[in-house]
Every structure is written in structure tokens, then in C-alpha cells.
Amino acid sequence: MKTIFRIGLIMQLGLLVMIAGCAPEAFVLTAEDCYEDETFVEEDQYCYLTCELEGTCAEEPGLLTFFGDFLSGLGDIVFGIPEDANVLVTYSLQNDRPVNPVEGEPFTDEEADILEDTASHEAMWQEFANLVPAENRRQIAEYGIFTDGVDNTMAYVEPIPGNETQWKIVMDAVDAKNKKEQRYTLIHEFGHVLTLNNNQVPFDVEAYQDDLAFEEAAEACPRFFTGEGCANQSSYINAFFNAFWDDIYDELPQDQDPDAIYDFYLQYEDQFVTDYAATNPGEDIAESWTHFVINERPSGNSIADQKVRFFYDYPELVSLRDQIRARLYSGSRRD
């Protein structure tokens, strides 16, 4: 029997993040703030690369130079849902804006200050909104703020309890000042929504909430069972699993022990873009997606390179890649 891991529930491996700082200040751009190669979009109050609006960014040499250096200087990034995360405020998203805040209880002075700084809440959401096109984040219905301190989880996503076909994104207000690592993390976390949303993996509420139902649903699924549900035949993650995990999945440590996972990674090192990608297929596809967005198309023969090239088989993902890269480049110029 294959061992199944709950991608959306397990505590992921803890990896050190070398970051510092506090939440960003809110900002509003005007047409006068745009560079010559940008166009102001009044609706978003943001300057977008003109090549993004015209669909020609793949031809821009400036982007190649920028992305050639993007991965350098990144620390090891912590992913996963922190244990006992104290979400300080949760917003509903309406018309692509955070509204109707529901406040939690701050337990420290730092958390109280974060809760009061509503301008930074808006700025952090805007960072994500400027990165991922609106039509691609419709599955995200809530946005939350928390902190687990410096050098820990930057952001995470999870299905919304009681409305599990929709997702929540939660960002750490303390770590948000490190824009480079924040943006890498946001691309990774969006990769989970992209590959696990209800159109890709129909959500199984009973299996998600009950261990026995989980085992029964996993056994009955003829395809890859992600923990959120049984992946559709045509889903990205089912194709990814069949191509790259089917022959090694049974070797993945059942207890997710960090040392055992790292030994598993070392055994198959040429198959993963990062050591964290070896955690499970869900993290692997999210990390491979992130490298697909940030890196140029690899020409090597390693399985890790094949995983990055996997996404080029989907024209809609190639188009989305171009848009995210253009937005990432445009935003980074203002740091």
C-alpha cells in the first residue's frame, strides 16, 4: 500500500530563513511614478511593464539579466503551516480588496502593534496582488496576518474551514520586509493553490478531517491522493506524480522525520530543485513551479531539469509565468 501524506496539514521541515525587519509601509503609485517602459493602470493604481500588457515580455533582455541574479542571496526559506499559528486578523476578499476584518487576540505587545498597523496589512496584500494576476487568484477568498517571529515561516496557504473549496493566504508581518524572499515564498505558496485548487483536486471534506475516512479515500482513489482529495485525471499534480514520483513514492519516509527526508533527498539529489522539494509531491511541484517562474528553461537531462520543463507543456502556465515574471521585475525596481 502506498503511504499517503496530507500536503495541506502536515508540519513541513523547518529550514532557517535569514531575514530581518518589520512590515512594509503602504504605498500608492500614480502615472508620474511609472518608468518609461511601464504603463499606469488606474484600476490597480500600479505601474505595469508595458510588455506585460502587450504580451511581449519574453523578448525583453532586461528581464533576463534581473532573473539571472534573483536566486543568488536567498536564504533557506521556512515553509509550512506553523504549529499553533496565532492569526491576528483575517480579511475577506471582495473585488480583490481585503475587507471585513475579523480580529484575533494578540498575546504580545508586538502582536498588538501588528494588529493596529492596518496600512501594512493593505501593503502586504498588495504585494501579492501585484505579483499574481487577479484571474489566477480567484480561489483565494481570505487573507490573514500573523507572526511566528523573525526567521520562521514567511507565508502559508490552506483551505478555509467550512468553505474548503476556497483558500486562505496568511503572511508574516515581521518577515515581510525581506521582499526578495517574500516574493519567492508567495510564488511557491501560490503554486499550491494553482495545483491543489478544487478544479484540479476536488476537495474531500470528510477525508481531510477524519483519519479513517482519509485512509479509505486514499485507497479508493485510482490516481494520486493529495490529502485534499483525489486528483483529477488531467490535473497538473497527477501528471507530475505519474512522471516523477510513481517509482520512488513508497520510499518517502512515512513519519516525515527531517533527517530521514534529508537522507531521501541525498539518495535522489539530482531529482529535486531544492532539498525541501523532497518533502512530498505537493512541495516538489510547488518548488519546481517556483523555479519554472524564476529561472530560464533548463537544458540539462537531470530529473530536476525535467520537472521544471514539465510546466512548458501547458501554454496557460507559460503565459502565467511571463506575467508573474514581469510583475516581479516591475515591483522589485521600487524596493
C-alpha positions as CSV (number, residue, x, y, z in Angstrom):
1,M,0.0,0.0,0.0
2,K,1.3,3.4,-0.8
3,T,2.0,5.8,2.0
4,I,-0.1,9.0,1.8
5,F,0.8,12.4,3.2
6,R,-1.6,15.2,3.9
7,I,0.0,18.0,1.9
8,G,-2.2,20.7,3.4
9,L,-2.0,19.6,7.0
10,I,1.5,18.2,7.9
11,M,4.1,20.3,9.6
12,Q,6.8,20.8,7.0
13,L,10.5,20.6,7.5
14,G,11.9,23.6,9.4
15,L,14.6,25.4,7.4
16,L,16.4,28.5,8.5
17,V,15.3,31.9,6.9
18,M,17.9,34.6,7.1
19,I,15.7,37.7,7.2
20,A,15.0,40.7,9.4
21,G,12.8,43.8,9.6
22,C,9.3,44.8,10.0
23,A,6.2,45.1,7.9
24,P,6.3,47.4,4.8
25,E,4.7,50.8,4.5
26,A,1.6,51.2,2.3
27,F,2.1,53.0,-1.0
28,V,0.0,54.3,-3.8
29,L,1.5,54.9,-7.3
30,T,0.5,57.5,-9.8
31,A,1.1,57.7,-13.5
32,E,4.1,60.0,-12.8
33,D,5.8,57.2,-10.8
34,C,6.0,54.9,-13.8
35,Y,9.2,54.2,-15.7
36,E,9.3,54.8,-19.5
37,D,8.8,51.1,-20.2
38,E,5.7,51.0,-17.9
39,T,2.0,51.8,-18.2
40,F,-0.1,53.0,-15.3
41,V,-3.3,51.0,-14.7
42,E,-5.8,53.3,-12.9
43,E,-7.9,50.4,-11.6
44,D,-4.9,48.9,-9.7
45,Q,-3.1,52.1,-9.1
46,Y,0.1,50.4,-10.2
47,C,2.7,50.7,-12.9
48,Y,2.9,47.5,-15.0
49,L,5.5,46.7,-17.6
50,T,4.1,47.7,-21.0
51,C,5.4,44.4,-22.4
52,E,3.2,42.5,-19.9
53,L,0.1,44.4,-21.1
54,E,1.2,43.7,-24.7
55,G,2.3,40.1,-24.1
56,T,5.8,40.6,-25.3
57,C,7.8,40.4,-22.0
58,A,9.6,37.1,-23.0
59,E,11.5,39.2,-25.6
60,E,12.8,41.7,-23.0
61,P,16.6,41.3,-22.3
62,G,16.3,43.4,-19.1
63,L,14.2,40.7,-17.5
64,L,16.8,38.0,-18.3
65,T,19.5,40.0,-16.5
66,F,17.3,40.5,-13.5
67,F,16.2,36.9,-13.1
68,G,19.7,35.6,-13.7
69,D,20.6,37.1,-10.3
70,F,17.3,36.6,-8.5
71,L,18.1,33.3,-6.7
72,S,21.5,34.5,-5.5
73,G,21.5,35.7,-1.9
74,L,18.3,33.9,-0.9
75,G,18.4,32.3,2.5
76,D,16.9,28.9,3.3
77,I,13.2,29.6,3.5
78,V,10.8,28.1,6.0
79,F,7.6,26.7,4.5
80,G,4.6,25.0,6.0
81,I,1.8,25.9,8.5
82,P,3.3,26.8,11.9
83,E,2.1,24.9,14.8
84,D,-0.5,26.9,16.8
85,A,-0.2,29.9,14.5
86,N,-1.9,32.9,16.0
87,V,-3.7,34.6,13.1
88,L,-4.1,38.2,14.3
89,V,-6.6,39.3,11.7
90,T,-8.5,37.7,8.8
91,Y,-9.9,39.7,5.9
92,S,-12.5,38.6,3.4
93,L,-11.5,39.4,-0.2
94,Q,-14.1,41.3,-2.2
95,N,-13.5,42.9,-5.5
96,D,-9.9,41.9,-5.0
97,R,-9.5,44.0,-1.8
98,P,-9.3,42.9,1.9
99,V,-12.5,43.9,3.7
100,N,-14.4,43.0,6.9
101,P,-11.5,42.3,9.2
102,V,-12.1,39.7,11.9
103,E,-9.6,40.2,14.7
104,G,-7.9,37.6,16.8
105,E,-6.3,38.1,20.2
106,P,-2.8,39.5,20.4
107,F,-0.7,37.9,23.1
108,T,2.3,40.2,23.0
109,D,3.0,43.9,22.5
110,E,4.5,43.1,19.1
111,E,1.3,41.3,18.0
112,A,-0.8,44.2,19.3
113,D,1.3,46.6,17.2
114,I,0.9,44.5,14.1
115,L,-2.8,44.3,14.6
116,E,-3.1,48.1,14.8
117,D,-1.0,48.7,11.7
118,T,-3.7,48.3,9.1
119,A,-1.7,50.2,6.5
120,S,0.9,47.4,6.5
121,H,-1.9,44.8,6.1
122,E,-3.0,46.6,2.9
123,A,0.6,46.9,1.6
124,M,1.3,43.2,2.2
125,W,-1.8,42.1,0.3
126,Q,-1.0,44.5,-2.5
127,E,2.4,42.8,-2.8
128,F,0.7,39.5,-3.6
129,A,-2.0,41.2,-5.7
130,N,0.7,42.9,-7.8
131,L,2.5,39.6,-8.3
132,V,-0.3,37.2,-9.4
133,P,-2.9,38.3,-11.9
134,A,-6.4,38.7,-10.5
135,E,-8.0,36.0,-12.7
136,N,-5.5,33.4,-11.3
137,R,-6.1,34.1,-7.6
138,R,-9.9,33.8,-7.6
139,Q,-9.7,30.6,-5.5
140,I,-8.2,32.7,-2.7
141,A,-11.1,34.2,-0.6
142,E,-9.4,35.2,2.6
143,Y,-6.2,36.9,3.7
144,G,-4.7,36.7,7.2
145,I,-1.8,38.3,9.1
146,F,0.3,36.5,11.8
147,T,3.8,36.3,13.0
148,D,5.9,33.5,14.4
149,G,8.9,35.7,14.9
150,V,11.9,36.5,12.7
151,D,13.5,33.8,10.6
152,N,10.5,31.5,10.6
153,T,7.5,30.9,8.2
154,M,7.1,33.8,5.8
155,A,3.6,32.8,4.5
156,Y,1.4,29.8,4.0
157,V,-1.9,28.8,2.4
158,E,-4.6,26.4,3.5
159,P,-8.2,25.6,2.6
160,I,-10.8,27.7,4.5
161,P,-12.5,25.6,7.2
162,G,-16.2,25.3,6.3
163,N,-15.5,26.6,2.8
164,E,-12.8,24.2,1.8
165,T,-13.1,24.8,-2.0
166,Q,-11.7,28.3,-1.3
167,W,-8.3,29.1,0.1
168,K,-6.7,31.5,2.6
169,I,-3.3,33.0,2.3
170,V,-1.6,34.1,5.6
171,M,1.5,36.3,5.7
172,D,4.0,37.0,8.5
173,A,4.1,40.8,9.2
174,V,7.6,40.7,10.8
175,D,9.3,38.9,7.9
176,A,7.6,40.8,5.2
177,K,10.3,43.4,4.8
178,N,12.6,40.9,3.1
179,K,10.9,41.5,-0.3
180,K,13.1,39.0,-2.2
181,E,12.4,36.1,0.0
182,Q,8.8,37.1,0.4
183,R,8.2,37.1,-3.3
184,Y,9.9,33.7,-3.7
185,T,7.6,32.4,-0.9
186,L,4.5,33.9,-2.4
187,I,5.2,32.3,-5.8
188,H,5.7,29.0,-4.0
189,E,2.6,29.3,-2.0
190,F,0.5,30.3,-5.0
191,G,1.9,27.1,-6.6
192,H,-0.1,25.1,-4.0
193,V,-3.3,26.9,-4.9
194,L,-2.6,26.5,-8.6
195,T,-2.1,22.8,-8.3
196,L,-4.4,21.9,-5.4
197,N,-7.5,24.1,-6.0
198,N,-10.9,22.5,-6.4
199,N,-10.8,22.5,-10.2
200,Q,-7.6,20.4,-10.0
201,V,-8.3,18.3,-6.9
202,P,-12.0,18.1,-5.8
203,F,-11.9,18.7,-2.1
204,D,-12.9,15.8,0.1
205,V,-14.0,17.4,3.4
206,E,-14.6,14.1,5.2
207,A,-11.2,12.7,4.3
208,Y,-9.5,16.0,5.2
209,Q,-11.0,16.0,8.7
210,D,-11.0,12.3,9.6
211,D,-8.1,9.9,9.6
212,L,-10.2,6.8,8.9
213,A,-12.0,8.5,6.1
214,F,-8.7,9.7,4.8
215,E,-7.3,6.2,4.5
216,E,-10.4,4.9,2.9
217,A,-10.5,7.7,0.3
218,A,-6.8,7.3,-0.4
219,E,-7.3,3.6,-1.0
220,A,-10.3,4.2,-3.3
221,C,-8.5,6.9,-5.4
222,P,-7.2,5.4,-8.6
223,R,-4.9,8.4,-9.1
224,F,-2.7,10.5,-6.8
225,F,-4.4,11.3,-3.5
226,T,-3.0,14.6,-2.2
227,G,-4.7,14.8,1.2
228,E,-7.1,17.5,-0.1
229,G,-8.7,14.9,-2.3
230,C,-8.3,12.5,-5.3
231,A,-6.6,14.4,-8.1
232,N,-8.4,14.8,-11.4
233,Q,-7.0,12.7,-14.2
234,S,-6.0,15.8,-16.1
235,S,-4.7,17.7,-13.1
236,Y,-1.2,19.1,-13.0
237,I,-0.2,17.3,-9.9
238,N,-1.5,13.9,-11.1
239,A,0.6,14.2,-14.3
240,F,3.6,15.4,-12.2
241,F,3.2,12.5,-9.8
242,N,3.0,9.9,-12.7
243,A,6.0,11.4,-14.4
244,F,8.4,11.8,-11.4
245,W,7.1,10.1,-8.3
246,D,5.4,6.9,-9.1
247,D,8.6,4.8,-8.8
248,I,10.0,6.4,-5.6
249,Y,6.9,7.4,-3.6
250,D,6.9,4.3,-1.5
251,E,10.4,5.2,-0.3
252,L,9.3,8.6,1.1
253,P,9.6,8.4,4.9
254,Q,6.1,7.9,6.4
255,D,6.8,9.9,9.6
256,Q,8.2,12.9,7.7
257,D,11.2,12.9,10.1
258,P,13.5,15.7,8.9
259,D,16.7,13.6,9.0
260,A,15.0,10.8,7.1
261,I,13.6,13.2,4.5
262,Y,17.1,14.7,4.0
263,D,18.6,11.2,3.5
264,F,15.8,10.6,1.0
265,Y,16.8,13.8,-0.8
266,L,20.5,12.8,-0.8
267,Q,19.6,9.5,-2.4
268,Y,17.8,11.2,-5.2
269,E,19.5,14.6,-5.2
270,D,19.5,15.1,-9.0
271,Q,15.7,14.8,-9.0
272,F,14.9,17.9,-6.9
273,V,15.4,21.6,-7.5
274,T,15.9,22.1,-3.7
275,D,16.2,19.8,-0.7
276,Y,12.8,21.0,0.5
277,A,11.2,19.7,-2.7
278,A,11.9,16.2,-1.5
279,T,9.4,16.6,1.3
280,N,6.5,15.2,-0.7
281,P,5.0,15.6,-4.2
282,G,3.0,18.7,-3.3
283,E,6.1,20.6,-2.1
284,D,8.0,19.2,-5.1
285,I,5.6,20.6,-7.6
286,A,5.4,24.0,-5.8
287,E,9.2,24.3,-5.7
288,S,9.6,23.2,-9.3
289,W,6.9,25.7,-10.3
290,T,8.8,28.5,-8.5
291,H,12.0,27.6,-10.4
292,F,10.0,27.5,-13.6
293,V,8.8,31.0,-13.0
294,I,12.2,32.4,-11.9
295,N,14.8,30.5,-14.0
296,E,15.3,30.3,-17.7
297,R,14.3,27.0,-19.4
298,P,16.9,24.4,-18.3
299,S,18.7,22.4,-21.0
300,G,20.1,19.6,-18.8
301,N,19.0,16.0,-18.6
302,S,18.5,15.7,-14.9
303,I,15.1,14.8,-13.5
304,A,15.1,18.1,-11.6
305,D,15.5,19.9,-15.0
306,Q,12.7,17.8,-16.4
307,K,10.5,18.8,-13.6
308,V,11.0,22.5,-14.4
309,R,10.4,21.8,-18.1
310,F,7.2,19.9,-17.2
311,F,5.3,23.2,-17.0
312,Y,6.2,24.2,-20.5
313,D,3.8,21.6,-21.8
314,Y,0.9,23.8,-20.6
315,P,0.6,27.0,-22.7
316,E,-1.6,28.6,-20.0
317,L,1.2,28.2,-17.4
318,V,3.8,29.6,-19.8
319,S,1.6,32.7,-20.2
320,L,1.1,33.0,-16.5
321,R,4.9,32.6,-16.0
322,D,5.5,35.6,-18.3
323,Q,3.0,37.7,-16.4
324,I,4.4,36.9,-13.0
325,R,8.0,37.5,-14.1
326,A,7.0,40.9,-15.5
327,R,5.2,41.9,-12.3
328,L,8.1,40.6,-10.1
329,Y,10.6,42.6,-12.1
330,S,8.5,45.7,-12.1
331,G,7.9,45.6,-8.3
332,S,11.5,44.8,-7.5
333,R,12.7,48.0,-9.2
334,R,10.9,50.0,-6.5
335,D,12.4,48.3,-3.4
